[in-house]
């Protein structure tokens, strides 16, 4: 057992702190894994047991909510004044989507598929 734990580091996070979740073992609907975000949104720690942490996940994420400490990374809130943080994209897990639609603006038939132009909630018109 000592040989196994030789290179592991003990990481302690505080309860209620915000953490980014590594997407390493989470299956999403992206066509290529290398195009996925490496870190998923920030989630709050609810509880800790040894090196495992229970996170408060969004309601659309239907996965187990306990993760090993090495899959978590602290959220740093000290961005530079001129730095523009992009809005996070949707997380797609188990065919569930986290985007919120404000309105459907238009639709069209393209080949065999019906496509929609939508107005996203909390986004500018540039994202329609």
Protein Blocks (a to p, Z undefined) as FASTA:
>chain_A
ZZmmmmpccddddehiacdddfklaccfbfblklpcfbdcddddfbdchjbccddddfkl
ccdfbdcfklpccddfkbcfklccdddddddeehiafbdcfbdfbdcdehjbccddddde
hiafklZZ
